[in-house]
């Protein structure tokens, strides 16, 4: 993540997302199988909430990814993030 960037989409064929979430939301997304912690975050160089969200494969997963992007944006602007973890179905 560079400067004030809170998220970015990787182009096709990858189509994964990098985004920064509040650490508890990042942990929940990782535990639910929607994301993995960014390798640089594991080293402590960037926020521990920096994650890579897997590319959605269907409309349901796209809704989960969109919710995580909304949570990332809310976190970036200091607003209360919506609750989105996708715990009901792993990736």
LOPA-318217 format. One line per field, with one value per atom (N, C-alpha, C): residue in one letter; atom name; x negated, y, z negated. Coordinates in pm, whole numbers, plus 50000, padded with zeros to 5 digits. Atoms other than C-alpha are relative to their C-alpha. Example, Ala and Ser with C-alpha at 12.3 -4.5 7.8 and 13.67 -1.06 7.14 Angstrom:
REM residues 2
tivex	A,A,A,S,S,S $
vose	N,CA,C,N,CA,C $
u	49911,48770,49910,50082,48633,50077 $
v	49881,49550,50120,49881,49894,50109 $
w	50000,49220,50000,50006,49286,49927 $
END
This chain:
REM residues 91
tivex	X,X,X,X,X,X,X,X,X,X,X,X,X,X,X,X,X,X,X,X,X,X,X,X,X,X,X,X,X,X,X,X,X,X,X,X,X,X,X,X,X,X,X,X,X,X,X,X,X,X,X,X,X,X,X,X,X,X,X,X,X,X,X,X,X,X,X,X,X,X,X,X,X,X,X,X,X,X,X,X,X,X,X,X,X,X,X,X,X,X,X,X,X,X,X,X,X,X,X,X,X,X,X,X,X,X,X,X,X,X,X,X,X,X,X,X,X,X,X,X,X,X,X,X,X,X,X,X,X,X,X,X,X,X,X,X,X,X,X,X,X,X,X,X,X,X,X,X,X,X,X,X,X,X,X,X,X,X,X,X,X,X,X,X,X,X,X,X,X,X,X,X,X,X,X,X,X,X,X,X,X,X,X,X,X,X,X,X,X,X,X,X,X,X,X,X,X,X,X,X,X,X,X,X,X,X,X,X,X,X,X,X,X,X,X,X,X,X,X,X,X,X,X,X,X,X,X,X,X,X,X,X,X,X,X,X,X,X,X,X,X,X,X,X,X,X,X,X,X,X,X,X,X,X,X,X,X,X,X,X,X,X,X,X,X,X,X,X,X,X,X,X,X $
vose	N,CA,C,N,CA,C,N,CA,C,N,CA,C,N,CA,C,N,CA,C,N,CA,C,N,CA,C,N,CA,C,N,CA,C,N,CA,C,N,CA,C,N,CA,C,N,CA,C,N,CA,C,N,CA,C,N,CA,C,N,CA,C,N,CA,C,N,CA,C,N,CA,C,N,CA,C,N,CA,C,N,CA,C,N,CA,C,N,CA,C,N,CA,C,N,CA,C,N,CA,C,N,CA,C,N,CA,C,N,CA,C,N,CA,C,N,CA,C,N,CA,C,N,CA,C,N,CA,C,N,CA,C,N,CA,C,N,CA,C,N,CA,C,N,CA,C,N,CA,C,N,CA,C,N,CA,C,N,CA,C,N,CA,C,N,CA,C,N,CA,C,N,CA,C,N,CA,C,N,CA,C,N,CA,C,N,CA,C,N,CA,C,N,CA,C,N,CA,C,N,CA,C,N,CA,C,N,CA,C,N,CA,C,N,CA,C,N,CA,C,N,CA,C,N,CA,C,N,CA,C,N,CA,C,N,CA,C,N,CA,C,N,CA,C,N,CA,C,N,CA,C,N,CA,C,N,CA,C,N,CA,C,N,CA,C,N,CA,C,N,CA,C,N,CA,C,N,CA,C,N,CA,C,N,CA,C,N,CA,C,N,CA,C,N,CA,C,N,CA,C,N,CA,C,N,CA,C,N,CA,C,N,CA,C,N,CA,C $
u	49916,50000,49910,50082,49864,50079,49937,49943,50132,49868,50312,50086,49927,50410,50051,49944,50645,50028,49973,50704,49959,50016,50616,50030,49961,50730,49889,50098,50485,50074,49931,50570,50011,49982,50680,49865,49910,50605,50006,50006,50524,50128,49880,50807,50014,49995,50715,49993,50002,50728,49897,50074,50483,50080,49934,50648,49956,50035,50597,50131,49882,50857,49962,50030,50887,49946,50058,50671,50101,49905,50969,50079,49928,51153,49909,50097,50839,49987,50011,50803,50122,49877,51168,50004,50000,51131,49901,50101,50817,50053,49946,50981,50114,49888,51286,49955,50051,51062,50016,49981,51128,49872,50119,50782,49879,50122,50422,49925,50073,50199,49892,50101,49976,49862,50133,49615,49922,50070,49482,50061,49935,49738,49947,50056,49603,49865,50131,49264,50011,49980,49415,49965,50037,49327,50123,49874,49689,50102,49894,50012,50027,49966,50094,50135,49872,50436,49993,50016,50291,50015,49970,50429,50013,49966,50466,50131,49869,50830,50004,49994,50875,50106,49905,51052,50131,49871,51424,50028,49967,51550,50146,49858,51921,50058,49935,52174,49994,50007,52177,49863,50135,51799,49971,50017,51810,50063,49938,52049,49910,50092,51803,49882,50114,51512,50040,49952,51718,50018,49985,51800,49866,50134,51432,49941,50045,51355,50069,49929,51626,49941,50061,51473,49863,50131,51129,50015,49977,51263,50043,49955,51442,49882,50119,51120,49908,50088,50924,50048,49948,51156,50035,49975,51190,50144,49859,51554,50011,49973,51705,50019,49986,51653,50123,49890,51946,49945,50042,51933,50012,50004,51827,49885,50108,51635,50015,49981,51793,49981,50022,51772,50090,49907,52066,49953,50050,51866,49856,50140,51489,49972,50040,51304,49950 $
v	49885,50000,50124,49881,50339,50123,49875,50671,49977,50012,50696,49891,50109,50395,49902,50096,50168,49866,50124,49907,50015,50001,49808,49860,50124,49541,49961,50051,49325,49962,50027,49292,49850,50137,48975,49945,50105,48691,49985,50016,48732,50047,49938,48967,49995,49992,48950,50147,49864,49258,50008,49968,49411,50109,49894,49614,49997,49989,49732,50005,50012,49633,50027,49996,49696,49861,50131,49416,49892,50108,49230,49951,50039,49234,49919,50076,49117,49858,50133,48830,49915,50075,48731,49956,50036,48739,49888,50105,48526,49868,50122,48277,49940,50048,48255,49949,50049,48175,50094,49903,48493,50074,49917,48647,49934,50037,48601,50130,49881,48851,50029,49958,49050,49964,50041,48920,50113,49886,49269,50031,49980,49297,49899,50103,48971,50042,49952,49143,50123,49882,49438,50131,49880,49687,50086,49929,49781,49949,50034,49757,49849,50142,49409,49967,50020,49460,49995,50008,49456,49854,50136,49150,49992,50030,48991,49922,50067,48898,49924,50086,48609,50050,49960,48678,49924,50069,48604,49913,50095,48307,50005,49992,48386,50125,49880,48653,50004,50005,48539,50048,49961,48572,50145,49860,48906,50090,49923,49032,50005,50002,48924,50093,49914,49093,50147,49861,49411,50049,49962,49412,50027,49977,49384,50131,49870,49677,50114,49896,49881,50015,49996,49789,50069,49937,49894,50151,49856,50230,50067,49943,50292,50014,49996,50211,50115,49895,50448,50140,49867,50741,50018,49990,50666,49980,50029,50557,49862,50133,50259,49903,50092,49966,49910,50097,49745,49864,50135,49392,49908,50091,49164,49905,50097,48845,49882,50115,48581,49868,50121,48329,49885,50107,48136,49907,50087,47994,50038,49974,47966,49994,49997,48011,49864 $
w	50000,50000,50000,49984,50095,49955,50043,49925,49930,50063,49844,50064,49936,50055,49895,50094,49862,50066,49928,50135,50145,49855,50488,50052,49932,50733,50096,49903,50926,50127,49874,51295,50029,49953,51471,50046,50045,51450,49848,50146,51077,49932,50053,50973,49848,50147,50605,49959,50054,50383,49889,50121,50140,49932,50075,49867,49856,50142,49513,49920,50085,49255,49855,50143,48883,49963,50031,48733,49959,50032,48577,50122,49878,48912,50091,49920,49092,49945,50062,48844,50030,49972,48894,50146,49857,49276,50027,49983,49254,49944,50062,49016,50082,49919,49245,50137,49873,49543,50117,49892,49742,50035,49981,49707,49936,50072,49602,49971,50037,49430,50105,49903,49665,49946,50048,49646,49931,50062,49564,49864,50131,49282,49899,50090,49138,49945,50044,49115,49910,50084,48927,50069,49926,49202,50031,49978,49279,49900,50095,49083,49995,50010,48948,50063,49935,49106,50152,49854,49461,50042,49956,49638,50151,49862,49978,49994,49994,50044,50132,49882,50285,50099,49896,50615,49981,50014,50588,50122,49893,50790,50041,49969,50781,49932,50054,50678,49848,50146,50316,49952,50040,50286,50037,49964,50471,49895,50108,50202,49876,50114,49932,50027,49964,50113,49995,50001,50159,49856,50141,49788,49934,50054,49704,50052,49946,49937,49925,50076,49760,49860,50133,49424,50006,49984,49552,50017,49979,49672,49870,50127,49343,49904,50085,49156,50043,49948,49382,49964,50030,49312,49852,50143,48942,49959,50030,48958,49939,50056,48782,50116,49888,49020,49986,50005,49115,49959,50041,48975,50120,49887,49260,49981,50016,49201,50093,49914,49424,49927,50079,49140,50040,49970,49277,50110,49895,49569,50032,49969,49617,50149,49859,49946,50040 $
END
